[in-house]
């Protein structure tokens, strides 16, 4: 018996959902590479949009088997005055007609790249598929428990859509067998006794009439046994059980001081937008705390964090002090996975960089799962010099530099890649 599976999912006009998913699976590596190249060219406003990705034809060409000519064949080309047997012909210059934008040529042939349109959801799924929060641990939370539905046997009551048909029919069959087995044996014996009397010519005797009455009574009794009784109904039962939850908070610290010009602020916003999209799309239960700082640090909402234009001097320690206060007041480390992402140009006032180092080493890093620092300036500032002393003692601390928009995504992937996934 052949099993046929029919996919009845709705597809758009002139589109095939099955073929599209199969194509994405087969050429996932090429599509993912194209997605990463596209991200480097986008501005902040368009980073979450759909994308047309180009895949080189040679990457998707199918292998073809052909019958070779076989043997040795001699071919005469009349009119050939330039070449004789054994001559080497140079490769044509200009890319052999692959649409490279070079000068016109009268030789060469090729094919354009295959253009494939990714939807917004497909684009973002490929964009963040191999990223994860490092060192994420599960903790039991009494205040905000998370429950999961789990099968808990069968019950006699329930809703129709939870009816266990096979279990119900099996119970009904067992009930009918239990109620009818003995009467059926008795019925068979009465029929055999009546047949014996008829063979002896006593079919009209009083004994035969009594047997017929008993047979009729047994048939009525068997007929009253219902095929399906309410007592047979079995419903799939579910119960809610508490499960460990991964509860996390991400602190986003952005330097908006006067030394952060528009280009550097744009780099910082690009990094935090990637981080925001990644967290909100991959983790159901995560809190985001946004902190902007110059000489004073403030906890702000998402809109203010990305669009406010306030600026001033530079005192980075103000952000770290506010971070520690919020963390201890609202996010204790024994119940929360605490993460911090900080972006700055590394320029700090006076000896404040030393104060930042001491705050991180003594009060913050022992309580966090992961701390990522990104400097949006090429030169080593005083904050970078102080932070560079932390990694040997705190493996959960990572620091990188970014100079161009095209470096944002590679650095982001390096900081938040899953364990075991190459950079």
Residue, then its C-alpha position, 0 to 999 in steps of 0.5 A: x500500500x503506497x502512502x501519498x502525502x498531499x501538501x495543501x498549504x496555500x501558495x501565492x499566484x504562480x508560486x510553489x511553496x514546496x519548490x521554494x523551500x526546497x531551493x532555499x534548503x539546497x542553496x542555503x550557504x550561497x543564499x546566506x552569503x548573499x544575505x551577509x553581503x547585502x547587509x553591509x550595504x544597507x542603511x539603518x532604516x532598511x535593515x529589516x526589509x526583504x532582499x533580492x539576492x544574486x546567486x552565480x549560475x555555476x553555484x546552482x548548475x545541475x550535473x549532467x551526464x552525456x555520452x561521449x563521442x568515443x574512439x578517435x575521430x578526425x575532423x576536417x575544417x575547410x578554410x582554416x588558414x590560421x591554426x594547425x594541429x597542436x597549436x595552443x589557443x589563448x583564453x579570450x580576455x574580458x571575462x567571457x561575456x559574464x556581464x562584468x561591465x567590461x568593454x565590448x567584445x566579439x567573443x565569449x559567452x555566459x549567463x547572468x546570475x540567478x536573482x532570487x527574492x527573499x521575503x522579510x521573514x526569510x531574510x531575517x531567519x537566514x540573517x540570525x540563524x547561527x547566533x545565540x546568547x552566550x552562556x545562557x543558563x536556565x533558572x527556576x523562577x517562583x515569581x513568574x513561573x512558566x508552565x508547559x502542557x504535558x500529556x497525562x493519560x486519559x480521562x472520562x470527560x473532555x472536549x470533542x477535539x480531545x477524543x481519543x478515538x482508538x482508545x475509545x474503540x478499544x475500550x468499547x470492544x473490550x466491554x462488548x467481549x466481556x458482556x457477551x462472551x458468556x451469553x454467546x457460549x450459552x446461546x451456542x449450547x442451547x442451539x446445539x441442544x435444540x438441534x439434537x431434539x429436532x434430530x430425534x423428532x422432538x422438535x415440537x415437544x415442550x423441551x424444544x419450546x422452552x429452548x426456543x424461549x431461552x434462545x430468544x431471551x438471550x438474543x434480546x439480551x445480546x441485542x441490548x449490548x450497545x456498540x458504543x457506550x458513554x462509559x467507553x469514551x476516553x479523552x486525552x488529558x493534559x496537565x500543566x507542569x512547571x518547567x525551567x525558564x531562560x530569563x534574560x536581560x540585555x543592557x544596552x549602553x551607548x555613548x552619545x558624548x561630543x566626541x561621538x560624531x555622526x559617523x560613530x553614532x551611526x555605527x553604534x546605532x547599527x550595532x544596537x539595531x542588529x542586537x535589538x532585532x536579534x533579541x526580539x526575534x529569537x527570545x520570547x522572554x527577555x528584557x531590554x534596558x537602554x542607557x544613554x550617557x555623556x556626563x550623565x547617564x539616563x535609562x530611556x525608552x527604545x525611541x529615545x535611545x535611537x533618536x534623541x539628539x542630546x549630547x555633552x561631555x564624557x563620563x563613562x562610569x556614570x553609565x556603569x554605576x546606573x547599570x549596577x544599580x538597576x541590575x541589583x534592584x531589578x535583575x538579581x543574578x541568581x534569577x536572571x541571565x544578565x548581558x551587557x553590550x556597550x558601544x563607545x569611541x573609547x575616549x573618557x575624561x581624565x582618570x574615569x577609565x580607571x574607575x570604569x575598570x574597577x567597577x567592571x572588575x569588582x561589581x559588574x562582571x562577576x554578576x553577568x553572563x556576557x559583556x561585549x564592548x565595541x569601540x567605534x574608533x580605530x585608535x586605542x583610547x584610554x578606555x580601551x587600554x583599561x578594558x584590555x586588562x579584563x579578558x585574562x581574568x574574565x572570560x565572559x568579557x569580549x571587546x572588538x573595534x569597528x571602523x566601517x559600516x561593513x564591519x558591523x555584521x562580521x563583528x556582531x556575528x563574532x560576538x554572538x555566534x553559537x558555540x561550535x559555529x566557525x566565525 
